[in-house]
Amino acid sequence: MEASKYILSNIQPGEKLLRVLSSSKGLFTGWFQDVPDVALTDQRVFGRNADGKSHSFPASKIKNVEVRPDKGLLGREKSTGSVAIIGPYNRELIYRSENMTADRDFIMKALRLKFN
């Protein structure tokens, strides 16, 4: 996924961009849907939600990384859905994912996070 101008302009000196989790850069973005910008560096997760609220969570301040699966026709959980990174004061960065569990595991491994 290609980084948006927002992501590229918010990488701090000394940080290494590991993965763009969600980017508003694209041909149809903004026409049909609002897409958040969310990026993972070697020190933090930062971005802005589709509603425009920006957050930056250093690894030490992340409270949880949750998967929120979509519901199917009969209420069963699908493999697609959203990933929510929860920081201080229950602020959240939320983005859509085709493989929520793999994304959550990658974030936790990259930032060396462990939750009970």
VENMOSUL-V667866 format. One record per residue. N is the residue number from 0. PHI is phi in degrees with one decimal (none if undefined). Layout:
# VENMOSUL-V667866
{{N/PHI} {N/PHI}}
This chain:
# VENMOSUL-V667866
{{0/none} {1/-88.1} {2/-74.6} {3/-80.3} {4/-61.4} {5/-58.7} {6/-64.9} {7/-62.3} {8/-80.0} {9/-108.0} {10/-78.4} {11/-87.5} {12/-57.4} {13/90.0} {14/-93.7} {15/-114.8} {16/-72.2} {17/-91.1} {18/-161.2} {19/-90.9} {20/-83.2} {21/-156.2} {22/-138.6} {23/-83.7} {24/-79.3} {25/174.0} {26/-65.4} {27/-103.5} {28/-63.3} {29/92.6} {30/-82.8} {31/-106.3} {32/-155.6} {33/-95.0} {34/-111.8} {35/-73.8} {36/-105.4} {37/-135.9} {38/-134.9} {39/-118.1} {40/-110.3} {41/-74.2} {42/-123.5} {43/-161.8} {44/-117.2} {45/-142.4} {46/164.5} {47/-133.3} {48/-73.0} {49/-60.5} {50/-82.2} {51/93.6} {52/-79.0} {53/-97.5} {54/-142.8} {55/-138.1} {56/-117.2} {57/-62.6} {58/-52.1} {59/-69.8} {60/-100.5} {61/-75.2} {62/-87.5} {63/-168.2} {64/-126.1} {65/-110.7} {66/-101.7} {67/-128.3} {68/-69.2} {69/-70.6} {70/-100.0} {71/-83.2} {72/-58.5} {73/-101.6} {74/88.2} {75/-75.2} {76/-80.0} {77/-94.9} {78/-83.3} {79/-100.5} {80/162.9} {81/-123.9} {82/-113.9} {83/-118.3} {84/-100.8} {85/-104.8} {86/-112.0} {87/-60.9} {88/58.7} {89/57.2} {90/-74.9} {91/-131.5} {92/-108.1} {93/-124.8} {94/-142.8} {95/-77.9} {96/-143.2} {97/-84.7} {98/-140.2} {99/-60.0} {100/-64.3} {101/-64.3} {102/-63.9} {103/-59.4} {104/-63.5} {105/-64.1} {106/-61.2} {107/-64.9} {108/-69.9} {109/-63.3} {110/-97.0} {111/56.0} {112/-92.7} {113/-139.6} {114/-121.1} {115/-78.3}}
